[in-house]
Amino acid sequence: MVYLFFASHWTLSVLFQSLFQHRYAAHRMYTMRPRTERALHLCTALVQGSSYLDPRAYAILHREHHAYADTEKDPHSPAHQKNPLRMMLRTAQRYAGLLTRRIQPEARFLGGYPEWPALEKVFNSWPARLGFGALYTLFYRRFATRRWHWALLPAHFVMGPVHGAIVNWCGHRYGYRNFASRDASRNTLPMDVVCMGELFQNNHHARPASPDFAARRFELDPTWQVMRLLSRLKLIRLARVPTEDAHVAPVRPRERLTEPSFAVGS
């Protein structure tokens, strides 16, 4: 039971982070009706629980990452951090400043993200985070049958930041490159099994407006498949639909970015 709970929470948490905070809030890869947006926002908050990520702060942070990828101004780059923990600390400090609005970002990074003040106030509060933490603990108290099962519990509290750390550390250090971009982004295919398409970082940085992070025949982006399903159900409207040729054609290794794109949709 513990294994199923952990695997389910991990998968759903990274899926909603990719689908809502990343591809919708930061990049606006699709649109939807206000009620659908509220429903998706609520589902995201409930799934992420203790590690709920504010869409506004996340979107601004991610747009800064695209604009300054792997430079000293990148809020989370392994190129300027000695280890993942130091990178996570720097990211957390920047995120906290954006969340509390102590840090004022450049105007070009503002706008286009969903805002729901009442929900955000609740889920960004410590009572809510501790409440979810208590629920996770009660679950383990009831179903954990081995002492080592308890070692999994802390991960539930910080899944959002951990997902981000894995994607940014591995996706800018390990793997192969399909595109020659100005940053050090890479595709970490083995690890992407647990990251729902997010570790096709080189593909994404080279084509930031594409909702499908896969670029070659052997690559599969699970979050894009979910987006296709939601589009067919008329729950979302894609801002851009990748052509079949764009997905299966041989990748041009010398393709380069001409603009540091972090645009709100395209």
BELQUIQUI-V693433 format. One record per residue. N is the residue number from 1. RES is the residue in three letters. BURIAL is I if it has 9 or more other ideal C-beta (glycine too) atoms within 8 Angstrom, else O. Layout:
n: [N N]
res: [RES RES]
burial: [BURIAL BURIAL]
//
This chain:
n: [1 2 3 4 5 6 7 8 9 10 11 12 13 14 15 16 17 18 19 20 21 22 23 24 25 26 27 28 29 30 31 32 33 34 35 36 37 38 39 40 41 42 43 44 45 46 47 48 49 50 51 52 53 54 55 56 57 58 59 60 61 62 63 64 65 66 67 68 69 70 71 72 73 74 75 76 77 78 79 80 81 82 83 84 85 86 87 88 89 90 91 92 93 94 95 96 97 98 99 100 101 102 103 104 105 106 107 108 109 110 111 112 113 114 115 116 117 118 119 120 121 122 123 124 125 126 127 128 129 130 131 132 133 134 135 136 137 138 139 140 141 142 143 144 145 146 147 148 149 150 151 152 153 154 155 156 157 158 159 160 161 162 163 164 165 166 167 168 169 170 171 172 173 174 175 176 177 178 179 180 181 182 183 184 185 186 187 188 189 190 191 192 193 194 195 196 197 198 199 200 201 202 203 204 205 206 207 208 209 210 211 212 213 214 215 216 217 218 219 220 221 222 223 224 225 226 227 228 229 230 231 232 233 234 235 236 237 238 239 240 241 242 243 244 245 246 247 248 249 250 251 252 253 254 255 256 257 258 259 260 261 262 263 264 265 266]
res: [MET VAL TYR LEU PHE PHE ALA SER HIS TRP THR LEU SER VAL LEU PHE GLN SER LEU PHE GLN HIS ARG TYR ALA ALA HIS ARG MET TYR THR MET ARG PRO ARG THR GLU ARG ALA LEU HIS LEU CYS THR ALA LEU VAL GLN GLY SER SER TYR LEU ASP PRO ARG ALA TYR ALA ILE LEU HIS ARG GLU HIS HIS ALA TYR ALA ASP THR GLU LYS ASP PRO HIS SER PRO ALA HIS GLN LYS ASN PRO LEU ARG MET MET LEU ARG THR ALA GLN ARG TYR ALA GLY LEU LEU THR ARG ARG ILE GLN PRO GLU ALA ARG PHE LEU GLY GLY TYR PRO GLU TRP PRO ALA LEU GLU LYS VAL PHE ASN SER TRP PRO ALA ARG LEU GLY PHE GLY ALA LEU TYR THR LEU PHE TYR ARG ARG PHE ALA THR ARG ARG TRP HIS TRP ALA LEU LEU PRO ALA HIS PHE VAL MET GLY PRO VAL HIS GLY ALA ILE VAL ASN TRP CYS GLY HIS ARG TYR GLY TYR ARG ASN PHE ALA SER ARG ASP ALA SER ARG ASN THR LEU PRO MET ASP VAL VAL CYS MET GLY GLU LEU PHE GLN ASN ASN HIS HIS ALA ARG PRO ALA SER PRO ASP PHE ALA ALA ARG ARG PHE GLU LEU ASP PRO THR TRP GLN VAL MET ARG LEU LEU SER ARG LEU LYS LEU ILE ARG LEU ALA ARG VAL PRO THR GLU ASP ALA HIS VAL ALA PRO VAL ARG PRO ARG GLU ARG LEU THR GLU PRO SER PHE ALA VAL GLY SER]
burial: [O I O O I I O O I I I I I I I I I I I I I I I I I I I I I I O I O O O I I I O I I I I I I O I I I I I I I I I I I I I I I I I I I I I I I I O O O I I I I I I O I O O I O I I I O I I I O I I I I I I O O O O O I O O O I O O O I O O O O O I I O O I I O O O I I I O I I O I I I O I I O O I I O O O O I O O I I O I I I I I I I I I I I I I I I I I I O O I O I I I O I O O O I I I I I O I I O I I I I I I I I I I I I I O I I I I I I I I O O O I O I I I I I I I O O I I O O O O I O I I I O I O O O O I O O O I O O O O O I O O I I I I O I O]
//
